[in-house]
Amino acid sequence: MVKLVQREAESDALRRYLRAHRADKRVACEVVRVEVVRSIMSGGPPAIAHARRQLARLYLMVMDRELLDRAATLAPAAVLPS
């Protein structure tokens, strides 16, 4: 998500990928709300507003204890379903 808010090395590639997969649902856990905004805070209010607009486009999953426990035991090379 940060790559969509501030320009980074892979930002353009990510945007191309997302455009090619517009029909796909974009899902993240609620933690992304904290992590993305904290990552771009140095950009000031405009960057934070842009981050919140991008976050509003996501389906945010509630992280309950069971989900956190399951995520903790995923193999490092696990391929997550889209």
PDB file with SEQRES, HELIX, SHEET and CRYST1 records, atoms N, CA, C and O in Angstrom:
SEQRES   1 A   82  MET VAL LYS LEU VAL GLN ARG GLU ALA GLU SER ASP ALA          
SEQRES   2 A   82  LEU ARG ARG TYR LEU ARG ALA HIS ARG ALA ASP LYS ARG          
SEQRES   3 A   82  VAL ALA CYS GLU VAL VAL ARG VAL GLU VAL VAL ARG SER          
SEQRES   4 A   82  ILE MET SER GLY GLY PRO PRO ALA ILE ALA HIS ALA ARG          
SEQRES   5 A   82  ARG GLN LEU ALA ARG LEU TYR LEU MET VAL MET ASP ARG          
SEQRES   6 A   82  GLU LEU LEU ASP ARG ALA ALA THR LEU ALA PRO ALA ALA          
SEQRES   7 A   82  VAL LEU PRO SER                                              
HELIX    1 AA1 VAL A    2  VAL A    5  1                                   4    
HELIX    2 AA2 SER A   11  ALA A   20  1                                  10    
HELIX    3 AA3 VAL A   31  ILE A   40  1                                  10    
HELIX    4 AA4 MET A   41  GLY A   43  5                                   3    
HELIX    5 AA5 GLY A   44  LEU A   55  1                                  12    
HELIX    6 AA6 ARG A   65  ALA A   72  1                                   8    
SHEET    1 AA1 2 VAL A  27  CYS A  29  0                                        
SHEET    2 AA1 2 TYR A  59  MET A  61  1                                        
CRYST1    1.000    1.000    1.000  90.00  90.00  90.00 P 1           1          
ATOM      1  N   MET A   1       0.806  -1.201   0.000  1.00  0.00           N  
ATOM      2  CA  MET A   1       0.000   0.000   0.000  1.00  0.00           C  
ATOM      3  C   MET A   1       0.845   1.260   0.000  1.00  0.00           C  
ATOM      4  O   MET A   1       0.492   2.239  -0.658  1.00  0.00           O  
ATOM      5  N   VAL A   2       1.933   1.255   0.711  1.00  0.00           N  
ATOM      6  CA  VAL A   2       2.773   2.451   0.755  1.00  0.00           C  
ATOM      7  C   VAL A   2       3.226   2.815  -0.655  1.00  0.00           C  
ATOM      8  O   VAL A   2       3.328   3.996  -0.985  1.00  0.00           O  
ATOM      9  N   LYS A   3       3.495   1.825  -1.482  1.00  0.00           N  
ATOM     10  CA  LYS A   3       3.941   2.076  -2.857  1.00  0.00           C  
ATOM     11  C   LYS A   3       2.879   2.807  -3.683  1.00  0.00           C  
ATOM     12  O   LYS A   3       3.208   3.434  -4.690  1.00  0.00           O  
ATOM     13  N   LEU A   4       1.628   2.734  -3.273  1.00  0.00           N  
ATOM     14  CA  LEU A   4       0.566   3.453  -3.973  1.00  0.00           C  
ATOM     15  C   LEU A   4       0.425   4.887  -3.482  1.00  0.00           C  
ATOM     16  O   LEU A   4      -0.195   5.719  -4.144  1.00  0.00           O  
ATOM     17  N   VAL A   5       0.996   5.169  -2.328  1.00  0.00           N  
ATOM     18  CA  VAL A   5       0.850   6.495  -1.728  1.00  0.00           C  
ATOM     19  C   VAL A   5       2.077   7.362  -1.974  1.00  0.00           C  
ATOM     20  O   VAL A   5       1.954   8.551  -2.267  1.00  0.00           O  
ATOM     21  N   GLN A   6       3.252   6.768  -1.855  1.00  0.00           N  
ATOM     22  CA  GLN A   6       4.474   7.525  -2.134  1.00  0.00           C  
ATOM     23  C   GLN A   6       5.295   6.768  -3.169  1.00  0.00           C  
ATOM     24  O   GLN A   6       5.297   5.537  -3.195  1.00  0.00           O  
ATOM     25  N   ARG A   7       5.974   7.495  -3.999  1.00  0.00           N  
ATOM     26  CA  ARG A   7       6.743   6.923  -5.099  1.00  0.00           C  
ATOM     27  C   ARG A   7       7.911   6.116  -4.559  1.00  0.00           C  
ATOM     28  O   ARG A   7       8.753   6.626  -3.820  1.00  0.00           O  
ATOM     29  N   GLU A   8       7.945   4.838  -4.947  1.00  0.00           N  
ATOM     30  CA  GLU A   8       9.037   3.943  -4.590  1.00  0.00           C  
ATOM     31  C   GLU A   8       9.450   3.194  -5.849  1.00  0.00           C  
ATOM     32  O   GLU A   8       8.813   3.318  -6.895  1.00  0.00           O  
ATOM     33  N   ALA A   9      10.511   2.423  -5.740  1.00  0.00           N  
ATOM     34  CA  ALA A   9      11.076   1.734  -6.904  1.00  0.00           C  
ATOM     35  C   ALA A   9      10.041   0.906  -7.662  1.00  0.00           C  
ATOM     36  O   ALA A   9      10.042   0.910  -8.893  1.00  0.00           O  
ATOM     37  N   GLU A  10       9.171   0.205  -6.967  1.00  0.00           N  
ATOM     38  CA  GLU A  10       8.225  -0.685  -7.636  1.00  0.00           C  
ATOM     39  C   GLU A  10       6.825  -0.099  -7.777  1.00  0.00           C  
ATOM     40  O   GLU A  10       5.897  -0.824  -8.135  1.00  0.00           O  
ATOM     41  N   SER A  11       6.649   1.177  -7.510  1.00  0.00           N  
ATOM     42  CA  SER A  11       5.318   1.790  -7.550  1.00  0.00           C  
ATOM     43  C   SER A  11       4.652   1.649  -8.911  1.00  0.00           C  
ATOM     44  O   SER A  11       3.484   1.269  -8.990  1.00  0.00           O  
ATOM     45  N   ASP A  12       5.374   1.950  -9.977  1.00  0.00           N  
ATOM     46  CA  ASP A  12       4.780   1.871 -11.317  1.00  0.00           C  
ATOM     47  C   ASP A  12       4.386   0.448 -11.671  1.00  0.00           C  
ATOM     48  O   ASP A  12       3.319   0.224 -12.244  1.00  0.00           O  
ATOM     49  N   ALA A  13       5.231  -0.512 -11.339  1.00  0.00           N  
ATOM     50  CA  ALA A  13       4.920  -1.919 -11.623  1.00  0.00           C  
ATOM     51  C   ALA A  13       3.679  -2.355 -10.850  1.00  0.00           C  
ATOM     52  O   ALA A  13       2.840  -3.079 -11.385  1.00  0.00           O  
ATOM     53  N   LEU A  14       3.556  -1.923  -9.608  1.00  0.00           N  
ATOM     54  CA  LEU A  14       2.383  -2.275  -8.814  1.00  0.00           C  
ATOM     55  C   LEU A  14       1.128  -1.661  -9.415  1.00  0.00           C  
ATOM     56  O   LEU A  14       0.096  -2.327  -9.501  1.00  0.00           O  
ATOM     57  N   ARG A  15       1.199  -0.418  -9.828  1.00  0.00           N  
ATOM     58  CA  ARG A  15       0.029   0.226 -10.451  1.00  0.00           C  
ATOM     59  C   ARG A  15      -0.386  -0.501 -11.729  1.00  0.00           C  
ATOM     60  O   ARG A  15      -1.576  -0.697 -11.975  1.00  0.00           O  
ATOM     61  N   ARG A  16       0.597  -0.901 -12.547  1.00  0.00           N  
ATOM     62  CA  ARG A  16       0.275  -1.653 -13.773  1.00  0.00           C  
ATOM     63  C   ARG A  16      -0.405  -2.973 -13.430  1.00  0.00           C  
ATOM     64  O   ARG A  16      -1.389  -3.355 -14.063  1.00  0.00           O  
ATOM     65  N   TYR A  17       0.118  -3.660 -12.435  1.00  0.00           N  
ATOM     66  CA  TYR A  17      -0.466  -4.935 -12.019  1.00  0.00           C  
ATOM     67  C   TYR A  17      -1.911  -4.737 -11.551  1.00  0.00           C  
ATOM     68  O   TYR A  17      -2.801  -5.489 -11.948  1.00  0.00           O  
ATOM     69  N   LEU A  18      -2.140  -3.743 -10.724  1.00  0.00           N  
ATOM     70  CA  LEU A  18      -3.483  -3.507 -10.201  1.00  0.00           C  
ATOM     71  C   LEU A  18      -4.456  -3.104 -11.304  1.00  0.00           C  
ATOM     72  O   LEU A  18      -5.621  -3.500 -11.276  1.00  0.00           O  
ATOM     73  N   ARG A  19      -3.990  -2.320 -12.273  1.00  0.00           N  
ATOM     74  CA  ARG A  19      -4.852  -1.971 -13.408  1.00  0.00           C  
ATOM     75  C   ARG A  19      -5.230  -3.211 -14.206  1.00  0.00           C  
ATOM     76  O   ARG A  19      -6.362  -3.324 -14.677  1.00  0.00           O  
ATOM     77  N   ALA A  20      -4.299  -4.136 -14.360  1.00  0.00           N  
ATOM     78  CA  ALA A  20      -4.553  -5.365 -15.116  1.00  0.00           C  
ATOM     79  C   ALA A  20      -5.461  -6.327 -14.349  1.00  0.00           C  
ATOM     80  O   ALA A  20      -5.998  -7.269 -14.930  1.00  0.00           O  
ATOM     81  N   HIS A  21      -5.631  -6.094 -13.062  1.00  0.00           N  
ATOM     82  CA  HIS A  21      -6.443  -6.978 -12.220  1.00  0.00           C  
ATOM     83  C   HIS A  21      -7.533  -6.187 -11.491  1.00  0.00           C  
ATOM     84  O   HIS A  21      -7.782  -6.402 -10.305  1.00  0.00           O  
ATOM     85  N   ARG A  22      -8.168  -5.285 -12.207  1.00  0.00           N  
ATOM     86  CA  ARG A  22      -9.185  -4.417 -11.598  1.00  0.00           C  
ATOM     87  C   ARG A  22     -10.327  -5.191 -10.945  1.00  0.00           C  
ATOM     88  O   ARG A  22     -10.882  -4.748  -9.940  1.00  0.00           O  
ATOM     89  N   ALA A  23     -10.678  -6.332 -11.506  1.00  0.00           N  
ATOM     90  CA  ALA A  23     -11.817  -7.094 -10.988  1.00  0.00           C  
ATOM     91  C   ALA A  23     -11.503  -7.804  -9.675  1.00  0.00           C  
ATOM     92  O   ALA A  23     -12.416  -8.208  -8.955  1.00  0.00           O  
ATOM     93  N   ASP A  24     -10.240  -7.956  -9.364  1.00  0.00           N  
ATOM     94  CA  ASP A  24      -9.857  -8.652  -8.132  1.00  0.00           C  
ATOM     95  C   ASP A  24     -10.200  -7.808  -6.906  1.00  0.00           C  
ATOM     96  O   ASP A  24     -10.082  -6.583  -6.923  1.00  0.00           O  
ATOM     97  N   LYS A  25     -10.622  -8.486  -5.851  1.00  0.00           N  
ATOM     98  CA  LYS A  25     -10.855  -7.788  -4.583  1.00  0.00           C  
ATOM     99  C   LYS A  25      -9.513  -7.466  -3.952  1.00  0.00           C  
ATOM    100  O   LYS A  25      -8.578  -8.264  -4.012  1.00  0.00           O  
ATOM    101  N   ARG A  26      -9.428  -6.319  -3.362  1.00  0.00           N  
ATOM    102  CA  ARG A  26      -8.206  -5.914  -2.660  1.00  0.00           C  
ATOM    103  C   ARG A  26      -8.470  -6.024  -1.165  1.00  0.00           C  
ATOM    104  O   ARG A  26      -9.292  -5.300  -0.602  1.00  0.00           O  
ATOM    105  N   VAL A  27      -7.759  -6.938  -0.548  1.00  0.00           N  
ATOM    106  CA  VAL A  27      -7.999  -7.269   0.851  1.00  0.00           C  
ATOM    107  C   VAL A  27      -6.728  -7.060   1.660  1.00  0.00           C  
ATOM    108  O   VAL A  27      -5.628  -7.368   1.200  1.00  0.00           O  
ATOM    109  N   ALA A  28      -6.885  -6.544   2.848  1.00  0.00           N  
ATOM    110  CA  ALA A  28      -5.769  -6.403   3.785  1.00  0.00           C  
ATOM    111  C   ALA A  28      -6.343  -6.518   5.189  1.00  0.00           C  
ATOM    112  O   ALA A  28      -7.557  -6.449   5.381  1.00  0.00           O  
ATOM    113  N   CYS A  29      -5.485  -6.691   6.145  1.00  0.00           N  
ATOM    114  CA  CYS A  29      -5.967  -6.695   7.528  1.00  0.00           C  
ATOM    115  C   CYS A  29      -5.997  -5.252   8.026  1.00  0.00           C  
ATOM    116  O   CYS A  29      -5.359  -4.369   7.452  1.00  0.00           O  
ATOM    117  N   GLU A  30      -6.735  -5.034   9.081  1.00  0.00           N  
ATOM    118  CA  GLU A  30      -6.903  -3.683   9.607  1.00  0.00           C  
ATOM    119  C   GLU A  30      -5.597  -3.034  10.050  1.00  0.00           C  
ATOM    120  O   GLU A  30      -5.518  -1.809  10.138  1.00  0.00           O  
ATOM    121  N   VAL A  31      -4.590  -3.825  10.325  1.00  0.00           N  
ATOM    122  CA  VAL A  31      -3.292  -3.280  10.744  1.00  0.00           C  
ATOM    123  C   VAL A  31      -2.732  -2.335   9.679  1.00  0.00           C  
ATOM    124  O   VAL A  31      -1.980  -1.415  10.002  1.00  0.00           O  
ATOM    125  N   VAL A  32      -3.091  -2.554   8.422  1.00  0.00           N  
ATOM    126  CA  VAL A  32      -2.585  -1.713   7.338  1.00  0.00           C  
ATOM    127  C   VAL A  32      -2.973  -0.247   7.556  1.00  0.00           C  
ATOM    128  O   VAL A  32      -2.247   0.649   7.125  1.00  0.00           O  
ATOM    129  N   ARG A  33      -4.088   0.003   8.207  1.00  0.00           N  
ATOM    130  CA  ARG A  33      -4.505   1.387   8.477  1.00  0.00           C  
ATOM    131  C   ARG A  33      -3.472   2.119   9.318  1.00  0.00           C  
ATOM    132  O   ARG A  33      -3.219   3.306   9.112  1.00  0.00           O  
ATOM    133  N   VAL A  34      -2.885   1.418  10.252  1.00  0.00           N  
ATOM    134  CA  VAL A  34      -1.865   2.013  11.118  1.00  0.00           C  
ATOM    135  C   VAL A  34      -0.533   2.101  10.384  1.00  0.00           C  
ATOM    136  O   VAL A  34       0.097   3.158  10.347  1.00  0.00           O  
ATOM    137  N   GLU A  35      -0.115   0.996   9.807  1.00  0.00           N  
ATOM    138  CA  GLU A  35       1.221   0.908   9.219  1.00  0.00           C  
ATOM    139  C   GLU A  35       1.414   1.842   8.028  1.00  0.00           C  
ATOM    140  O   GLU A  35       2.467   2.467   7.904  1.00  0.00           O  
ATOM    141  N   VAL A  36       0.430   1.945   7.163  1.00  0.00           N  
ATOM    142  CA  VAL A  36       0.580   2.814   5.989  1.00  0.00           C  
ATOM    143  C   VAL A  36       0.650   4.275   6.412  1.00  0.00           C  
ATOM    144  O   VAL A  36       1.534   5.007   5.967  1.00  0.00           O  
ATOM    145  N   VAL A  37      -0.259   4.701   7.255  1.00  0.00           N  
ATOM    146  CA  VAL A  37      -0.261   6.109   7.674  1.00  0.00           C  
ATOM    147  C   VAL A  37       1.031   6.444   8.417  1.00  0.00           C  
ATOM    148  O   VAL A  37       1.611   7.506   8.189  1.00  0.00           O  
ATOM    149  N   ARG A  38       1.487   5.565   9.295  1.00  0.00           N  
ATOM    150  CA  ARG A  38       2.743   5.827  10.012  1.00  0.00           C  
ATOM    151  C   ARG A  38       3.926   5.905   9.044  1.00  0.00           C  
ATOM    152  O   ARG A  38       4.855   6.683   9.259  1.00  0.00           O  
ATOM    153  N   SER A  39       3.891   5.105   7.989  1.00  0.00           N  
ATOM    154  CA  SER A  39       5.002   5.079   7.031  1.00  0.00           C  
ATOM    155  C   SER A  39       5.114   6.357   6.213  1.00  0.00           C  
ATOM    156  O   SER A  39       6.208   6.720   5.782  1.00  0.00           O  
ATOM    157  N   ILE A  40       4.006   7.040   5.995  1.00  0.00           N  
ATOM    158  CA  ILE A  40       4.027   8.207   5.102  1.00  0.00           C  
ATOM    159  C   ILE A  40       3.810   9.524   5.841  1.00  0.00           C  
ATOM    160  O   ILE A  40       3.662  10.565   5.200  1.00  0.00           O  
ATOM    161  N   MET A  41       3.788   9.505   7.154  1.00  0.00           N  
ATOM    162  CA  MET A  41       3.506  10.717   7.935  1.00  0.00           C  
ATOM    163  C   MET A  41       4.418  11.883   7.603  1.00  0.00           C  
ATOM    164  O   MET A  41       3.999  13.037   7.690  1.00  0.00           O  
ATOM    165  N   SER A  42       5.647  11.605   7.228  1.00  0.00           N  
ATOM    166  CA  SER A  42       6.576  12.701   6.929  1.00  0.00           C  
ATOM    167  C   SER A  42       6.109  13.520   5.729  1.00  0.00           C  
ATOM    168  O   SER A  42       6.566  14.646   5.531  1.00  0.00           O  
ATOM    169  N   GLY A  43       5.202  12.961   4.926  1.00  0.00           N  
ATOM    170  CA  GLY A  43       4.650  13.685   3.782  1.00  0.00           C  
ATOM    171  C   GLY A  43       3.590  14.692   4.170  1.00  0.00           C  
ATOM    172  O   GLY A  43       3.109  15.446   3.324  1.00  0.00           O  
ATOM    173  N   GLY A  44       3.218  14.712   5.444  1.00  0.00           N  
ATOM    174  CA  GLY A  44       2.260  15.682   5.939  1.00  0.00           C  
ATOM    175  C   GLY A  44       0.815  15.354   5.604  1.00  0.00           C  
ATOM    176  O   GLY A  44       0.518  14.271   5.098  1.00  0.00           O  
ATOM    177  N   PRO A  45      -0.089  16.297   5.888  1.00  0.00           N  
ATOM    178  CA  PRO A  45      -1.521  16.075   5.685  1.00  0.00           C  
ATOM    179  C   PRO A  45      -1.916  15.617   4.275  1.00  0.00           C  
ATOM    180  O   PRO A  45      -2.790  14.759   4.156  1.00  0.00           O  
ATOM    181  N   PRO A  46      -1.308  16.152   3.194  1.00  0.00           N  
ATOM    182  CA  PRO A  46      -1.702  15.658   1.867  1.00  0.00           C  
ATOM    183  C   PRO A  46      -1.407  14.165   1.679  1.00  0.00           C  
ATOM    184  O   PRO A  46      -2.214  13.439   1.099  1.00  0.00           O  
ATOM    185  N   ALA A  47      -0.262  13.716   2.168  1.00  0.00           N  
ATOM    186  CA  ALA A  47       0.091  12.296   2.047  1.00  0.00           C  
ATOM    187  C   ALA A  47      -0.844  11.435   2.883  1.00  0.00           C  
ATOM    188  O   ALA A  47      -1.248  10.355   2.451  1.00  0.00           O  
ATOM    189  N   ILE A  48      -1.186  11.900   4.063  1.00  0.00           N  
ATOM    190  CA  ILE A  48      -2.095  11.145   4.926  1.00  0.00           C  
ATOM    191  C   ILE A  48      -3.472  11.051   4.280  1.00  0.00           C  
ATOM    192  O   ILE A  48      -4.093   9.988   4.298  1.00  0.00           O  
ATOM    193  N   ALA A  49      -3.951  12.147   3.715  1.00  0.00           N  
ATOM    194  CA  ALA A  49      -5.251  12.130   3.033  1.00  0.00           C  
ATOM    195  C   ALA A  49      -5.225  11.168   1.851  1.00  0.00           C  
ATOM    196  O   ALA A  49      -6.178  10.420   1.636  1.00  0.00           O  
ATOM    197  N   HIS A  50      -4.145  11.186   1.091  1.00  0.00           N  
ATOM    198  CA  HIS A  50      -4.009  10.270  -0.051  1.00  0.00           C  
ATOM    199  C   HIS A  50      -3.997   8.820   0.435  1.00  0.00           C  
ATOM    200  O   HIS A  50      -4.628   7.955  -0.173  1.00  0.00           O  
ATOM    201  N   ALA A  51      -3.287   8.557   1.518  1.00  0.00           N  
ATOM    202  CA  ALA A  51      -3.236   7.203   2.081  1.00  0.00           C  
ATOM    203  C   ALA A  51      -4.630   6.746   2.489  1.00  0.00           C  
ATOM    204  O   ALA A  51      -5.014   5.607   2.221  1.00  0.00           O  
ATOM    205  N   ARG A  52      -5.370   7.605   3.119  1.00  0.00           N  
ATOM    206  CA  ARG A  52      -6.720   7.228   3.566  1.00  0.00           C  
ATOM    207  C   ARG A  52      -7.648   6.973   2.382  1.00  0.00           C  
ATOM    208  O   ARG A  52      -8.518   6.106   2.458  1.00  0.00           O  
ATOM    209  N   ARG A  53      -7.475   7.714   1.292  1.00  0.00           N  
ATOM    210  CA  ARG A  53      -8.278   7.438   0.086  1.00  0.00           C  
ATOM    211  C   ARG A  53      -7.940   6.061  -0.478  1.00  0.00           C  
ATOM    212  O   ARG A  53      -8.832   5.313  -0.877  1.00  0.00           O  
ATOM    213  N   GLN A  54      -6.658   5.729  -0.510  1.00  0.00           N  
ATOM    214  CA  GLN A  54      -6.245   4.407  -0.996  1.00  0.00           C  
ATOM    215  C   GLN A  54      -6.765   3.307  -0.072  1.00  0.00           C  
ATOM    216  O   GLN A  54      -7.244   2.277  -0.545  1.00  0.00           O  
ATOM    217  N   LEU A  55      -6.675   3.515   1.220  1.00  0.00           N  
ATOM    218  CA  LEU A  55      -7.147   2.522   2.177  1.00  0.00           C  
ATOM    219  C   LEU A  55      -8.650   2.294   2.055  1.00  0.00           C  
ATOM    220  O   LEU A  55      -9.128   1.180   2.266  1.00  0.00           O  
ATOM    221  N   ALA A  56      -9.391   3.336   1.719  1.00  0.00           N  
ATOM    222  CA  ALA A  56     -10.843   3.213   1.579  1.00  0.00           C  
ATOM    223  C   ALA A  56     -11.228   2.278   0.435  1.00  0.00           C  
ATOM    224  O   ALA A  56     -12.368   1.816   0.374  1.00  0.00           O  
ATOM    225  N   ARG A  57     -10.302   1.997  -0.463  1.00  0.00           N  
ATOM    226  CA  ARG A  57     -10.573   1.115  -1.599  1.00  0.00           C  
ATOM    227  C   ARG A  57     -10.389  -0.360  -1.253  1.00  0.00           C  
ATOM    228  O   ARG A  57     -10.657  -1.233  -2.079  1.00  0.00           O  
ATOM    229  N   LEU A  58      -9.934  -0.636  -0.041  1.00  0.00           N  
ATOM    230  CA  LEU A  58      -9.657  -2.009   0.378  1.00  0.00           C  
ATOM    231  C   LEU A  58     -10.797  -2.589   1.202  1.00  0.00           C  
ATOM    232  O   LEU A  58     -11.537  -1.866   1.870  1.00  0.00           O  
ATOM    233  N   TYR A  59     -10.920  -3.905   1.140  1.00  0.00           N  
ATOM    234  CA  TYR A  59     -11.745  -4.622   2.101  1.00  0.00           C  
ATOM    235  C   TYR A  59     -10.812  -4.950   3.256  1.00  0.00           C  
ATOM    236  O   TYR A  59      -9.825  -5.663   3.074  1.00  0.00           O  
ATOM    237  N   LEU A  60     -11.113  -4.437   4.438  1.00  0.00           N  
ATOM    238  CA  LEU A  60     -10.239  -4.648   5.589  1.00  0.00           C  
ATOM    239  C   LEU A  60     -10.794  -5.755   6.480  1.00  0.00           C  
ATOM    240  O   LEU A  60     -11.926  -5.686   6.958  1.00  0.00           O  
ATOM    241  N   MET A  61      -9.972  -6.770   6.688  1.00  0.00           N  
ATOM    242  CA  MET A  61     -10.360  -7.902   7.523  1.00  0.00           C  
ATOM    243  C   MET A  61     -10.085  -7.600   8.993  1.00  0.00           C  
ATOM    244  O   MET A  61      -9.050  -7.034   9.346  1.00  0.00           O  
ATOM    245  N   VAL A  62     -11.017  -7.984   9.824  1.00  0.00           N  
ATOM    246  CA  VAL A  62     -10.827  -7.882  11.264  1.00  0.00           C  
ATOM    247  C   VAL A  62      -9.867  -8.988  11.678  1.00  0.00           C  
ATOM    248  O   VAL A  62     -10.028 -10.143  11.283  1.00  0.00           O  
ATOM    249  N   MET A  63      -8.887  -8.634  12.460  1.00  0.00           N  
ATOM    250  CA  MET A  63      -7.890  -9.609  12.906  1.00  0.00           C  
ATOM    251  C   MET A  63      -8.267 -10.120  14.290  1.00  0.00           C  
ATOM    252  O   MET A  63      -7.890  -9.534  15.304  1.00  0.00           O  
ATOM    253  N   ASP A  64      -9.013 -11.215  14.320  1.00  0.00           N  
ATOM    254  CA  ASP A  64      -9.320 -11.811  15.615  1.00  0.00           C  
ATOM    255  C   ASP A  64      -8.198 -12.774  16.008  1.00  0.00           C  
ATOM    256  O   ASP A  64      -7.289 -13.027  15.218  1.00  0.00           O  
ATOM    257  N   ARG A  65      -8.263 -13.295  17.195  1.00  0.00           N  
ATOM    258  CA  ARG A  65      -7.204 -14.157  17.715  1.00  0.00           C  
ATOM    259  C   ARG A  65      -6.977 -15.384  16.830  1.00  0.00           C  
ATOM    260  O   ARG A  65      -5.833 -15.756  16.569  1.00  0.00           O  
ATOM    261  N   GLU A  66      -8.056 -16.009  16.372  1.00  0.00           N  
ATOM    262  CA  GLU A  66      -7.918 -17.205  15.534  1.00  0.00           C  
ATOM    263  C   GLU A  66      -7.177 -16.885  14.234  1.00  0.00           C  
ATOM    264  O   GLU A  66      -6.290 -17.633  13.821  1.00  0.00           O  
ATOM    265  N   LEU A  67      -7.537 -15.786  13.600  1.00  0.00           N  
ATOM    266  CA  LEU A  67      -6.874 -15.415  12.352  1.00  0.00           C  
ATOM    267  C   LEU A  67      -5.399 -15.089  12.588  1.00  0.00           C  
ATOM    268  O   LEU A  67      -4.546 -15.482  11.793  1.00  0.00           O  
ATOM    269  N   LEU A  68      -5.097 -14.388  13.652  1.00  0.00           N  
ATOM    270  CA  LEU A  68      -3.705 -14.088  13.974  1.00  0.00           C  
ATOM    271  C   LEU A  68      -2.909 -15.365  14.222  1.00  0.00           C  
ATOM    272  O   LEU A  68      -1.774 -15.490  13.763  1.00  0.00           O  
ATOM    273  N   ASP A  69      -3.501 -16.312  14.945  1.00  0.00           N  
ATOM    274  CA  ASP A  69      -2.817 -17.581  15.201  1.00  0.00           C  
ATOM    275  C   ASP A  69      -2.578 -18.352  13.909  1.00  0.00           C  
ATOM    276  O   ASP A  69      -1.508 -18.931  13.726  1.00  0.00           O  
ATOM    277  N   ARG A  70      -3.555 -18.366  13.019  1.00  0.00           N  
ATOM    278  CA  ARG A  70      -3.391 -19.059  11.737  1.00  0.00           C  
ATOM    279  C   ARG A  70      -2.318 -18.380  10.893  1.00  0.00           C  
ATOM    280  O   ARG A  70      -1.496 -19.056  10.274  1.00  0.00           O  
ATOM    281  N   ALA A  71      -2.320 -17.051  10.865  1.00  0.00           N  
ATOM    282  CA  ALA A  71      -1.319 -16.320  10.082  1.00  0.00           C  
ATOM    283  C   ALA A  71       0.086 -16.585  10.609  1.00  0.00           C  
ATOM    284  O   ALA A  71       1.041 -16.675   9.837  1.00  0.00           O  
ATOM    285  N   ALA A  72       0.206 -16.707  11.915  1.00  0.00           N  
ATOM    286  CA  ALA A  72       1.519 -16.927  12.518  1.00  0.00           C  
ATOM    287  C   ALA A  72       2.125 -18.264  12.115  1.00  0.00           C  
ATOM    288  O   ALA A  72       3.344 -18.430  12.160  1.00  0.00           O  
ATOM    289  N   THR A  73       1.294 -19.213  11.725  1.00  0.00           N  
ATOM    290  CA  THR A  73       1.804 -20.542  11.387  1.00  0.00           C  
ATOM    291  C   THR A  73       1.892 -20.796   9.888  1.00  0.00           C  
ATOM    292  O   THR A  73       2.171 -21.922   9.475  1.00  0.00           O  
ATOM    293  N   LEU A  74       1.660 -19.777   9.066  1.00  0.00           N  
ATOM    294  CA  LEU A  74       1.829 -19.943   7.617  1.00  0.00           C  
ATOM    295  C   LEU A  74       3.296 -20.194   7.305  1.00  0.00           C  
ATOM    296  O   LEU A  74       4.187 -19.581   7.892  1.00  0.00           O  
ATOM    297  N   ALA A  75       3.523 -21.091   6.385  1.00  0.00           N  
ATOM    298  CA  ALA A  75       4.897 -21.331   5.940  1.00  0.00           C  
ATOM    299  C   ALA A  75       5.401 -20.070   5.238  1.00  0.00           C  
ATOM    300  O   ALA A  75       4.612 -19.382   4.591  1.00  0.00           O  
ATOM    301  N   PRO A  76       6.686 -19.749   5.345  1.00  0.00           N  
ATOM    302  CA  PRO A  76       7.220 -18.531   4.728  1.00  0.00           C  
ATOM    303  C   PRO A  76       6.939 -18.420   3.233  1.00  0.00           C  
ATOM    304  O   PRO A  76       6.731 -17.316   2.729  1.00  0.00           O  
ATOM    305  N   ALA A  77       6.929 -19.523   2.526  1.00  0.00           N  
ATOM    306  CA  ALA A  77       6.720 -19.479   1.078  1.00  0.00           C  
ATOM    307  C   ALA A  77       5.270 -19.746   0.704  1.00  0.00           C  
ATOM    308  O   ALA A  77       4.980 -20.070  -0.448  1.00  0.00           O  
ATOM    309  N   ALA A  78       4.361 -19.614   1.652  1.00  0.00           N  
ATOM    310  CA  ALA A  78       2.958 -19.905   1.373  1.00  0.00           C  
ATOM    311  C   ALA A  78       2.422 -18.964   0.305  1.00  0.00           C  
ATOM    312  O   ALA A  78       2.680 -17.761   0.330  1.00  0.00           O  
ATOM    313  N   VAL A  79       1.684 -19.524  -0.617  1.00  0.00           N  
ATOM    314  CA  VAL A  79       1.025 -18.724  -1.643  1.00  0.00           C  
ATOM    315  C   VAL A  79      -0.402 -18.512  -1.184  1.00  0.00           C  
ATOM    316  O   VAL A  79      -1.151 -19.470  -0.996  1.00  0.00           O  
ATOM    317  N   LEU A  80      -0.773 -17.265  -1.005  1.00  0.00           N  
ATOM    318  CA  LEU A  80      -2.106 -16.957  -0.528  1.00  0.00           C  
ATOM    319  C   LEU A  80      -3.070 -16.900  -1.698  1.00  0.00           C  
ATOM    320  O   LEU A  80      -2.714 -16.391  -2.761  1.00  0.00           O  
ATOM    321  N   PRO A  81      -4.286 -17.412  -1.531  1.00  0.00           N  
ATOM    322  CA  PRO A  81      -5.259 -17.366  -2.624  1.00  0.00           C  
ATOM    323  C   PRO A  81      -5.678 -15.933  -2.906  1.00  0.00           C  
ATOM    324  O   PRO A  81      -5.689 -15.092  -2.008  1.00  0.00           O  
ATOM    325  N   SER A  82      -6.018 -15.664  -4.146  1.00  0.00           N  
ATOM    326  CA  SER A  82      -6.458 -14.302  -4.487  1.00  0.00           C  
ATOM    327  C   SER A  82      -7.952 -14.202  -4.401  1.00  0.00           C  
ATOM    328  O   SER A  82      -8.514 -13.136  -4.651  1.00  0.00           O  
TER     329      SER A  82                                                      
END                                                                             
